[in-house]
């Protein structure tokens, strides 16, 4: 190979090496950037995992609290049902007692009306008898008894 050709070949090899070095530097730079992004992404993934774990724990506590609240509500509902049955029974008993007392008072009123009618009849008879007696006294009726 003549020197110029050899120099030209060396120059091409040198240019190829320089280009290869440039590409290697670009690749190393890109690789560094990608590693930084990977590190940031991994850090975000760890933070997201921590946040998700926290949210899951909070959700489980909320579910447990809701279950306890639902159980308490169910127990309260059962107690209220018992109270309702008791109050219904009391209401029925009071209604029966009030009905019995009302019936008794109606009978008593009817008895008092009957007594009143008898007393009015007795009073009318007495007043007629009294009027007749006074009339006999004034007329001097001998059938009058004192």
Residue pairs with C-beta under 8 A, 6 or more apart in sequence:
1 9
133 144
135 141
136 143
136 144
137 144
